[in-house]
Amino acid sequence: MCRHLGYLGPVRSVGGVLTEGVNSLRVQSWAPKDMRGGGTINADGFGAAWWTPAGVTAYRNAMPIWSDPAVDDVLTGIESTAVLAAVRSATVGMPVERNACAPFTDQTWAFSHNGVVFGWPHAMAEIMSEVPAAEMLTLAAPTDSAALWLLLRTLLRRHDPEKALRMLTAQVLSVCERPRLNLLLSDGNALYATTLHHSLSVLRADDSVTVASEPLDDRRGWVGVDDRKFVLARPGHFDISDLD
């Protein structure tokens, strides 16, 4: 059911954000510690998004992160103050392909879904009616995560990010019993995250913040986020509130 992370702070290597730490995102791809019954490894692709003055750029690959030399050979040479990345464990029946890998991006936003909407696609048919038909034809991949991204983009046109994520979660809960909805969204300035039946932790420093499915290292200061919570994080600060 995937692992993801978001980083905001001083300039860092994008590759370093993915690989640094004894429990880095790359390590979590083959040895996750807290999947909570949602799979065993995350070998069905990965992706990373980072922000520049021109907007957001992303690299995605259906290969396992540990087998892609670009992580060390290319992404370590790219620097940014904001990174959002994910490794994927595909739900049975959903395709393993590049377009199904998070992060999903547009000119401003990057989005990752750690979890599953049970009963896909029928469970989401009613709430997807809010998405314009022309946009439904641009669905990146036939997966619950890609559909959530289309629905979230529609909500972001009318609401601020926090409200949009809360509304998205409520809509999915109205049509699916016990979905796993750890959502992570960023515009390069703030990180917005939810917890619903999956793990999440936050680490704050004076000038940075990291939100991750699992702590990336052994440093003191990682704060575990309880279930059904909403996280808003900016460099040097984070706030946790009830999701409901």
C-alpha positions as CSV (number, residue, x, y, z in Angstrom):
1,M,0.0,0.0,0.0
2,C,3.0,2.3,-0.6
3,R,5.2,4.6,1.5
4,H,5.7,8.3,0.9
5,L,7.5,11.4,2.2
6,G,7.6,15.1,1.9
7,Y,10.5,17.5,2.7
8,L,10.6,21.3,3.0
9,G,13.7,23.2,4.1
10,P,17.2,24.2,3.1
11,V,18.4,23.0,-0.3
12,R,19.0,19.3,-0.5
13,S,19.8,16.7,-3.1
14,V,16.6,15.1,-4.4
15,G,18.4,11.7,-4.5
16,G,19.5,12.3,-0.9
17,V,16.0,12.8,0.3
18,L,15.1,9.4,-1.1
19,T,18.2,7.5,0.1
20,E,19.6,9.1,3.3
21,G,18.9,7.5,6.7
22,V,19.0,4.0,8.0
23,N,15.3,3.7,7.2
24,S,15.2,5.8,4.0
25,L,12.4,5.7,1.5
26,R,14.6,3.4,-0.6
27,V,15.1,1.0,2.4
28,Q,11.3,1.1,3.0
29,S,10.8,-0.2,-0.5
30,W,12.1,-3.6,0.5
31,A,12.0,-3.5,4.3
32,P,9.1,-1.4,5.5
33,K,8.4,-1.5,9.3
34,D,4.8,-0.5,9.6
35,M,2.6,-1.5,6.7
36,R,-0.3,-2.5,9.0
37,G,-1.4,-5.4,6.9
38,G,-1.3,-3.4,3.6
39,G,1.3,-5.5,1.8
40,T,4.9,-6.5,2.5
41,I,7.2,-4.7,0.1
42,N,7.0,-1.6,-2.2
43,A,8.6,-2.8,-5.4
44,D,6.0,-1.7,-8.0
45,G,7.6,1.6,-9.0
46,F,8.5,4.9,-7.4
47,G,8.6,8.6,-8.1
48,A,9.9,11.9,-6.9
49,A,8.7,15.5,-7.4
50,W,10.6,18.7,-6.7
51,W,10.0,22.4,-7.1
52,T,12.0,25.0,-9.0
53,P,11.1,28.7,-9.7
54,A,9.5,27.3,-12.9
55,G,7.2,25.0,-11.0
56,V,7.1,21.3,-10.1
57,T,9.0,18.6,-12.0
58,A,8.7,14.8,-11.5
59,Y,10.6,11.6,-12.2
60,R,8.7,8.3,-12.1
61,N,9.6,4.8,-13.0
62,A,7.8,1.4,-12.7
63,M,11.0,-0.3,-11.7
64,P,11.8,-0.8,-8.0
65,I,13.6,2.2,-6.6
66,W,16.6,0.0,-5.7
67,S,17.2,-1.1,-9.3
68,D,17.1,2.4,-11.0
69,P,20.6,3.9,-11.3
70,A,19.1,7.3,-12.0
71,V,18.4,7.7,-8.2
72,D,22.1,7.9,-7.5
73,D,23.5,9.0,-10.9
74,V,20.9,11.7,-11.7
75,L,18.7,12.7,-8.8
76,T,21.6,13.2,-6.5
77,G,22.7,16.0,-8.8
78,I,19.4,17.8,-8.6
79,E,18.7,20.1,-5.7
80,S,15.6,21.7,-4.3
81,T,14.0,23.1,-1.1
82,A,10.9,20.9,-1.5
83,V,10.6,17.2,-2.4
84,L,7.6,14.8,-2.4
85,A,8.3,11.2,-3.2
86,A,6.7,7.7,-3.0
87,V,7.4,4.0,-3.5
88,R,4.6,1.8,-4.6
89,S,3.0,-1.5,-3.6
90,A,0.3,-2.0,-6.3
91,T,-3.1,-3.3,-5.2
92,V,-4.0,-6.6,-6.7
93,G,-5.6,-6.1,-10.1
94,M,-4.2,-2.6,-10.7
95,P,-1.5,-2.1,-13.3
96,V,2.2,-1.8,-12.7
97,E,3.3,1.0,-15.0
98,R,4.9,4.4,-14.8
99,N,1.7,6.4,-15.0
100,A,0.3,4.6,-12.0
101,C,3.2,5.7,-9.8
102,A,3.0,8.7,-7.5
103,P,3.6,11.6,-7.2
104,F,0.9,12.8,-9.6
105,T,1.6,16.4,-10.5
106,D,0.3,19.5,-12.4
107,Q,2.0,22.9,-12.7
108,T,1.7,23.6,-9.0
109,W,0.8,20.5,-7.0
110,A,2.3,17.1,-6.3
111,F,0.1,14.3,-4.7
112,S,0.6,10.9,-3.3
113,H,-1.9,8.3,-1.9
114,N,-0.7,5.7,0.5
115,G,-3.5,3.2,0.8
116,V,-6.4,1.7,-1.1
117,V,-10.1,2.4,-1.9
118,F,-11.8,-1.0,-1.6
119,G,-14.3,-1.8,-4.3
120,W,-12.5,0.3,-6.9
121,P,-13.7,1.3,-9.5
122,H,-17.4,0.8,-8.7
123,A,-17.1,2.3,-5.2
124,M,-16.0,5.6,-6.5
125,A,-18.3,5.9,-9.5
126,E,-20.8,8.2,-7.7
127,I,-18.3,10.7,-6.4
128,M,-16.3,10.8,-9.6
129,S,-19.3,12.5,-11.2
130,E,-17.9,15.8,-10.0
131,V,-15.0,15.5,-12.3
132,P,-15.6,17.0,-15.8
133,A,-16.0,14.3,-18.4
134,A,-13.1,15.6,-20.5
135,E,-10.8,15.3,-17.6
136,M,-11.9,11.8,-16.9
137,L,-10.6,10.9,-20.3
138,T,-7.2,12.1,-19.2
139,L,-7.0,9.6,-16.2
140,A,-3.3,8.8,-15.9
141,A,-3.9,5.1,-15.1
142,P,-6.9,2.9,-14.1
143,T,-6.2,3.1,-10.4
144,D,-7.8,4.5,-7.3
145,S,-4.9,6.8,-6.7
146,A,-5.1,8.4,-10.1
147,A,-8.8,8.9,-9.7
148,L,-8.3,10.5,-6.3
149,W,-5.9,12.9,-7.9
150,L,-8.4,13.9,-10.5
151,L,-11.1,14.5,-7.9
152,L,-8.7,16.4,-5.7
153,R,-7.7,18.7,-8.5
154,T,-11.4,19.5,-9.1
155,L,-11.8,20.3,-5.4
156,L,-8.6,22.5,-5.3
157,R,-10.1,24.8,-7.9
158,R,-12.9,25.7,-5.4
159,H,-11.3,25.2,-2.0
160,D,-8.1,25.7,-0.1
161,P,-5.9,22.6,0.2
162,E,-6.9,21.7,3.7
163,K,-10.6,21.8,3.0
164,A,-10.1,20.0,-0.3
165,L,-8.4,17.1,1.4
166,R,-10.9,16.9,4.2
167,M,-13.7,16.9,1.6
168,L,-12.0,14.2,-0.5
169,T,-11.6,12.0,2.6
170,A,-15.2,12.5,3.6
171,Q,-16.5,11.7,0.1
172,V,-14.5,8.5,-0.1
173,L,-15.7,7.4,3.4
174,S,-19.3,7.9,2.2
175,V,-18.9,5.3,-0.5
176,C,-16.3,2.9,0.9
177,E,-16.0,1.0,4.2
178,R,-12.6,1.4,5.9
179,P,-10.6,2.8,3.0
180,R,-6.9,3.4,3.6
181,L,-6.4,7.1,2.9
182,N,-3.0,8.5,3.9
183,L,-2.9,11.4,1.5
184,L,0.1,13.7,1.0
185,L,-0.1,17.0,-1.0
186,S,2.3,19.9,-1.5
187,D,2.7,23.0,-3.5
188,G,6.4,23.3,-2.5
189,N,5.6,25.7,0.3
190,A,3.5,23.6,2.7
191,L,2.8,19.9,3.2
192,Y,-0.8,18.7,3.8
193,A,-1.3,15.1,4.9
194,T,-4.1,12.8,6.3
195,T,-3.9,9.6,8.2
196,L,-6.6,6.9,7.8
197,H,-5.7,3.3,8.7
198,H,-2.0,3.8,7.9
199,S,1.1,5.1,9.5
200,L,2.7,8.6,9.4
201,S,5.4,10.5,11.3
202,V,6.7,14.1,11.3
203,L,10.1,15.5,12.1
204,R,10.6,19.2,12.7
205,A,13.9,21.1,12.8
206,D,14.4,24.8,13.2
207,D,14.4,25.4,9.4
208,S,12.9,22.2,7.9
209,V,10.1,19.7,8.3
210,T,9.7,16.1,7.0
211,V,6.5,14.1,6.8
212,A,7.0,10.4,6.1
213,S,5.1,7.1,6.3
214,E,7.8,5.9,8.7
215,P,10.7,7.7,10.5
216,L,13.7,7.8,8.1
217,D,16.4,7.6,10.7
218,D,17.1,7.2,14.4
219,R,17.0,10.8,15.3
220,R,15.0,11.9,18.3
221,G,12.2,14.2,17.6
222,W,10.1,12.0,15.2
223,V,6.4,12.4,16.2
224,G,4.0,9.6,15.3
225,V,0.7,10.8,14.0
226,D,-2.4,9.0,15.3
227,D,-5.1,7.7,13.1
228,R,-7.8,10.0,11.6
229,K,-5.6,13.1,11.8
230,F,-4.8,16.0,9.5
231,V,-1.3,17.4,9.3
232,L,-0.3,20.9,8.1
233,A,3.5,21.4,8.0
234,R,5.9,24.1,7.0
235,P,9.6,24.5,7.6
236,G,10.1,24.6,11.3
237,H,6.5,24.0,12.2
238,F,3.7,21.5,12.0
239,D,0.2,21.3,13.3
240,I,-1.9,18.1,13.9
241,S,-5.7,18.2,14.1
242,D,-8.6,15.8,14.0
243,L,-9.5,14.7,10.5
244,D,-13.2,14.3,11.2
